[in-house]
Amino acid sequence: MNRFTLLAILLNLILFLPGRFAQAGGAPVHVSGPTSTTPDPPLRKFLPSTNSYARQLVTDRFAFVDDLRQVDPNVLALFHSKIPARDIANRGEPFNPTDVEMGDHLPDRRFVLAGNSSTIWFILYEVGGIGYHHNLVIFSKDKKWSIVGSVTGFLKNNTFDSLKHAIDAGDFFDQPGYPQY
């Protein structure tokens, strides 16, 4: 992501969410409310060197699906418990990539791709709005499927190669409580 895009996102967040940001030691941080001085936990980079699921995503072999309906039914049910089916467009379907609605209501999320290896599933989707970005949700199965990771980042292209490059480059991160699906 170039510096101009990052600066534009930060300025929009600060201008349109007054009271939700503060500074600690000169670095912007999230705070829990307009009068709070308690910072939210810091962002953590989702890197293969520090996270086993990030490592699996860049090293394991995956079978891919390009239609949300092809995801394992139990994984999909868990995903839809966070994001109802009506709130996400399937790959190639229209969605609203901005924060402006013109005409018919469109979902502001769109499925990009999913994949499974021998031990995990992942679902990648784009989120429109003032801070357009991608969310990646990772599922693992012990006795039943559960969400084991949920990270936010930025891709140059909606491809698995672009996702792997972004993870390696540290362009995906997590913060407790985010993404807010």
N, C-alpha and C positions, 0 to 999 in steps of 0.2 A: 504494500500500500504506500502510495507516495505521501510526502509530508503535507501537501495541500489538502488531500482528502482527509487525513487525520486531523488537521487543524480545523477544517470545516465541520467535522463531526463533533469535535470537542467544543467549538464555539456554539454550535446549535444546542448541544446539551446544556451548556452553562446558561445560555440566554433563555431557553424555553423551560428549564427546570430550576428556577431560582430557589436557593436554599437547600438544594440537594447535594451541593458540592462545597468543599472547603479545601484548605491547603494545610499540609503537614510538612514542615521542613521544606517548603517551596514546591512540593509535588502535589498535584490535585488528587484528592481522595473522595470517595463517596461517603456521605454521612447518612444516618438512619432517618433524619427528618429535618425540617426547616430550622428548628431550634437546637438540634443535637450537636454536640461536639465530639461524639463518639464515632470514630471512623468505622466503616464496614471493613471486613477483612480485605487484604490486598489481592489484586489479580495475580494468578499463578499461570505461568506459561505451561502449555500442554506439550511437553517435549518427550521424544523417545528416550532420552537419557534419564528422565526422572519419573516417567509414568509407563507402567507395563502395557496399558491399553494403547497408548500412543505408539509404543514400540511394535505392538502387534499390527497396528494399522499400516505401518510403513514396511513391515517385513513379511507378514503372512500372505498367503494366497487366498483370494476371495472369489466367490461366485457372486456376480452382480445381478441386480434386478433394476429395471428402469421404469417400473410401474409399481406404485405403492401397494396395489392390490396383490402383488406377488410376494410380499413380505410374509414370513411365517405368521400364521393367524394369531398365535399367542403373543408374539412380539408386537404385532400390529395392534392388538387389543390394549396392550400396555402403553404403547405410543399414543393411541387415541384416548387413553385415560388422562393424558396431559394435553393433547391437542385434538379436539373433536374433529371428526372427518369433514364436517362442514367448514372448518376453519383453515384447511390446507388444500391447495389445488394439486392435482397430480402433475407429473412431468409433462411439459408442453402445453398445459392448459393455461388460460389467462389468469393472472393474479395482479394485485396492485403493488407494484414495487415502490410506490411513493407513499406519502402521508396525506395525499389529496384524493378525495373520491369524486369522480365525475361519472354520472350515469349509474348503471347497475352496481350494486355492492359486489366486490370481488374479495376473495380471501387475501390476506396480506402475507401469507406463507405459501411456498410452493416446493413440493418434493423435487429433489435433484437426483439422488440415487441412493441405493442401499446395497449392502453386501453382507455375506456371511462366510466365516471361516469355520474351522472345526469347533471353535469354542465361543465365538462372539458373533453378534449381528451389529451393524451400525445403520443409522438412517441419517442422511444429510439433507437439509432443506434450507432454502433461502427465506429471509424475512425482510419484507419491504418496510418502508417508513423513512423517517428522517435520518435514521442511522442504519441504512441497508447493510445486512451482514448475513452470514451463514451460521446455522446451528448444527451441531453434530451430536447425536445421542447414541450411546453405546450400551448394548445389552449383553448380559452373560447369564448362563444357566447353571445353577447349582441343582436344586430340586425343581425350581421353576424359574422362568425368565425374570430378570430384574434389571433396572437401569443402574449401570455401574459408572457411567460418565456422561456428562453433559457440558459441552464446551461451545464457545462462540469464537468466530474468526472471520477472516476475509479470504476469498478465493479470486484468482484472476479469471479462471474458467470453471465451469461446472463439470469437472471431470475428476476421476479418482487420482490421476497423476497430479493434478493441481492441488487436490486435498493433501496428498502425501508431501508435496513440496512445501505447502503452507505449514503443515505440522512440523516438518524438519526445520523450517525457518523460524518457528516460534510465533507464527501468526494466529494461532488458536490459544485461547486461555480460558481459565475457569475462575469463578469467584463464588463462594458459598451464596446460594440464593439465586444464582444466574446460570443459564439463561432462564428467563421467565416464560419459557416455551411460547 
